[in-house]
Amino acid sequence: MSNKQKLIEIAQVFFKLGLFAFGGPAAHIAMMEEEIVRKRKWMDHAHFLDLMGATNLIPGPNSTEMTMHCGFVRGGVVGLFVAGFCFIFPAVVLTLILAYLYVQFGQIPAVDPFISGIKPAILAVILGAVFKLGKKALKNWSLGIIGGLVILISFLGVNEVTALLSAGIFGGLFFYGVNKLQAPDTKSFFPLVSLTISVPLISKTVLSSSNIFWIFLKVGAVLYGSGYVLFAYLKGELVEPGYLQMSELIDAIAVGQFTPGPVLSTATFIGYQLGGFGGALAATIGIFLPSFLFVWMLNPLITRLRKNKFLGFFLDSVNIAAVAVMAIVLLEMSVETLINWQNYVVAIFGLLCVFGPKKLSSIWIVVGGSFLGFLLSLI
């Protein structure tokens, strides 16, 4: 297959995923695992896990950065940008339309009846990915203990990035000591250069497109954890100075909940409120640009990390920790989602599709769950 054909394939795959990627980062990664590893075999589960573990350690939206990693593997640097752009594009366009309607009419269209079945169905997709990735990541009982400890400290309220780093360092040192290996060869590893962004002073009376760009670029460069942390940043950057009302920020959160793709597309919605189309474009570029740059720097290093013995143990430990974090997210989503009998019916439908004799694509599970959820909401 020529490079042009590969880029077309990358664009088609991630545009399709961008249209149906509901349910948050864990669901997005589960859908990618099915599409990229199991169906198209662009890479094996081991490399997918390495990418996932490394992605959890850098700022930015994890699932969006995973699309970029997959695009890089398939089509090089151009593939990275094609994958990221095509995954983000559907959510950004839909969010921009909703922002226009919001500014014109002062409210968001009621879409809850149409998405009531998506989250219960997505639970089954995530569970399937946890099983498949977990079997590959669980190489020995010691890694199982590390995964269990990550689950335990996550329940105790430890930040997921702290849990992942702690697991990687502890596991790397433990396995390195047990196997009595030579000291790690530092020549085979180049640490990431930290990125410092100088943000210009912003006028308290007006936000130009360049002001909006710098605000969201700064947030995108330091945003760790789930996309929901974004709202804590924006409250300080926009609500407290008086550029945005708290009610408007809450409405922006709602938009991020029911649109497909990365929750950070909420930046498009807020940018439009602050500065029209130019503000929406500036906010979108600003929030996602750091992710493209971080992945561009990180991806070529991952293979070298794996070849280094100490850092290979570090990645193994981070990988099992990442699967543990997915399991925690699944549990939290289940508690929030399974609140009535309709949700349970849709969840059972999803489980039958994932684990039954005739397995369906995750995209069809999303479509079927949405349709079934809508019908059940009428009862």
N, C-alpha and C positions, 0 to 999 in steps of 0.2 A: 504494500500500500504506500503510495506517494505521500510526502509531507502535506501537500495540499488536501488530499483525501482525509488524512488524519485530523487536520484542523477542522474540516467540515464535520467529521464525526464528533469531535470534541464539542463543537458548537451545538450540534443537534442534541447530544446527550445532556449537556448541562442546561440548555434552554428548556428542555422537557422537564428536567428535575426542578428547575426554577419555577415552573408553572405549578408543580404539584408538591413542592417541598413545604408541607405544613407540619406543625408539631414541635418546632424548636430544633436546636443543634443535634441532640441525640437522635431524633428521627431523621434528620437530613443525612447524618453519617451512616445510619442504618440503610437508607435508600441507596447511598453511594456504594456501600459495601456490596449490596446485591447487584447493582448495575455495573460497577467497575471491576470488581474481583470475581464474583461468581458467574455473571453473565458474559462479560466481554473479555475477562482475563487479561487486563492491561498490566496487572501485577498480582503477586500472590498475597495471601493473608498476612504473612510475616512483614512484608514491606509496607502494606497498608497500615498495620499496627505501628510500625516505626514512625510513619508519617503522622499518624494520629497522636502518638505520644509526644513527638517533637512539637506538634502544633499547639498542644495544650500548654506549652511552656513559653509561648510568645504572645504578645498583646494582639488583640483583634478578635473578630468573630470566627470561632474555630471551624464551623462547618463550611463557611465561605473560603477560608484558607485551605481546607482540605480539597475543595474543588480546584483550587489553583495548583496544589501539589499534584493532583491527578492529571491535570492538564499538562504540567511540566513533564511528568513521566511519559506521557503519550506524545507530546508535540513540542517539547523544549520550551524556551522562554516565551515564544509566541503562543504556544499552547496554554501556558500559565495565564496569560492575559485574556485569551479567548474564553477559557473555561470560567474564570472569575467574572468577566463581563456578562457572559450569557446566563450565568446563574443569577446574577444580581438584577439583570435587565427587567424580567417580568415583574418582580416585586416593586422596582422603582417606578415603572410606568403605571402600575395599578395604584400605588401610593400617591403618585402625582395627580391622578384623576380624582382620587378621594380627597386630596388636599384642595383641589379646585372646587369640588362640590361643597366642602366644608367652609371655605372662605365665602362662597356665594350664598349658601343657605344656612350656615351656622350649626350644622349637625352632620353626623356620619350616617350614611344609609344603614338601615337595619338589615344585617346579614346573618345574625345568629342562627335563624332556622336552617340556613343553608350549610352551616359548618358544625352543627351540633354533633354530627357523627364522626368527624375527622379525628379528634383526639382519642376517643376510645379505640378506633381502628389502628391508629398509629402506635398505641401501646404494644400491640402484637408484633408490629414491625421492629420496634426497638428490642423487644424480648428475643426475637429471632437473631438479631445482630449480636446481642450480648452473649447468646449461646455460641454462635459461630466464632466470634472473635475471642471469647473467653477460652474455648477449647484450644485455640492456637496460642494464646498468651500464657496459658497455664502449663508451663513446661515441667514444673516439679512442685513438690509440696511446699517448699520454702516460698516460692512465688505466691502460692495460694494463701499462705499466712500473711504475706505482705498485702495482698488484695483484701483480706479480711480486716487487717488493721486500718487500711484506708477507709473501708466502709464504717468501721467503728469510730474513727476520729471525725469522719464527715458527719455522723450522727451527733457528735459532740460539738459541732459548729465550726470546725476548722475549715478555713478557706480551701477551695478545691486546688488552686495553684500551689498553695503551701503543702497540701497533702501529696500532690504529684511530685514536687521537688524533694520533699522529705523521703518519699518512697524510693525515688531514684538514687539519692545519695546513700541512704541506708542499704538498699539492695546492692548497689555497686560496691560499696565497701565490704559488705558481708560476703558476697560471692567471690570477690577478689581475694579476700583473706582466706576463705575456705579452700580455694583452689591453689593458693600460694603462687600466684602468677607474678611475673616481673612487673616492675613499676610501669604504669601506662606511658606510652610513647607520646609525649606532648606534641611532637612534630606532625602527628597525624590528625590534630584537632586544632582548629582556629576558632576561638570564641567569637560570638557575634559582637560587633561594635555597637555600643549603645548609641541611640539616636537622640540628640538633644534639639528641640525645636524652640526657636526664639519667637514668642508670640508678641506681635506689636500691641501697643496700648490701643484700646478700643473706646471710641466715644460712647458716652452714656446716653446720647440722644438719638443716634441712628446706627443701624447696622448695614453696612454696604456688603456687596457680595464677597469682597475680599475679607472683610471682618468675619463674616459667616464661615468662609473657607478656613480661616486660621483657628477659629473656635473648634470646628469639627475635626480639623487635622490634629490638633492637640489632643482631643479626646480619643481619636482613633489610634494615636501613637502610644497611649498609656492604658488603654482599656483592657483589663484582665477579667477573666471569669465570664459569666454568661452575659448575653446582650442586655439583660435587665439592669445590669450595673450602669448602663448608659444613662438611665433616667436619673440616677443619683448625681452623675456628673452634670447633666443638663440642668438639673434643678439649681445647682450652684452657679453655672455659667449663664443661664438665661432667665430663670424665674426670679432668683433673688435680686439681680440687677434691674428687674422690671421689664425686660424685653418680651417676656412670655408670661401669660397667666397660668396658674397651677391647673386650672380646669382644662386649658388648652394642652398642657403637657399630658394630662390624664387621657384626653381624647387621642393624642398621638400614641400613647401606650396601647390603647384599644386597636388602633390601626395596625400596629406592629403585631398584635395577637392574631388578627384574622386574615392577614395577607400572607401569601406563600413566601418562601425564601427567607433571607436573613432578617432578624428583627431590627437590625441597624438601618434598614430602609426607612425606618421612622424618621431618620435624619432628613430624607427628602420631604416628608410631610411638614416637618418643623421649618425647614429651609424655605419652603413655599410660603408659609405663614409669615416669616420674617422678611422675605425679599422677593416674592413672586417666583417666576420661572428661573431667573438668575440666581436667586438665593437657594432654590431647590437643587440646581446643578452644582453650586459651590459646596453646599452641605454634603451632597452625595459623594463628590470627588474627595472632599476633605476627610470624610469618615472612613472611606475604603482604601485610599491611596497607601497609607502605611502598611496595610495587610499585603498588598501586592509587593511592596518593597521588602518586607520581612521574609515572605516566602521565597522571593527571588534570591535573597542572601542565604536562607537556611537550607533550601532543598539540595543543593550540591554537596552540603556538608554531611547529610544524613548517612549516606553510604560509608563515608569515612568514619563517622561515629561508630557504625556497626562493626567495622574492621578492627577498631581499637578494642582490646579485650576489656579494659575497665569500663569504657563508655558503652560497650555492648551490654554488659551487665546492668549499667545504668538504664539503658533503653528498655531492656527486658522488664525491669522493675517499674518504670514509668508506664509501660504498656499495660501491665496487669492492673496498675492503679487507675489508668484511664478507663478500662473496662469496669472496674469497681465504681468509678464515678458515674458511668452510664447506668449501672444498676441502681444507684442511689436516685438518679434523675427519674428513672422508670418508676421507682417506688413512690416518689413524691408526686409525679404526674398521675399515678393510679389513684392515690388518695384524693387528689383534687378533682379528678375526672369521673370516677365511678361513684356517682352520687344518686343515681336512680336506676330503675330496671331497664330503661331504654339504653343507657350507657353500657350496662352489662351485656345486653343482647348484641350490640355492635361490637363490643370487645370479643365476645365469643365468635362472632363472624370473622373477625380479624385473625383470631387464633387458628380457626379452621383453615383459613387461607394460607397462613404461614407454615403450620405444622401438619396440615392434612395431607392426604395422598396426592391431591392435585394442587400444587402450590401456585399461587397467583403472584404476579409482579406487585411490588409495593405501590406502584402508581394506581393500579386497578383496585387495590385495597383501599386507598384513599378515596377514589371516586365512588366505589361501592359503599364505603362507610358513610360518606357524605349523603348519598342518596337514601340509604337505609335510615340514617339518623333523622333526615328530614321527614320521611314517611312516619317514623315512630313518634316524632314530635306532634303529629296531627292527632294522635290517639288520646 
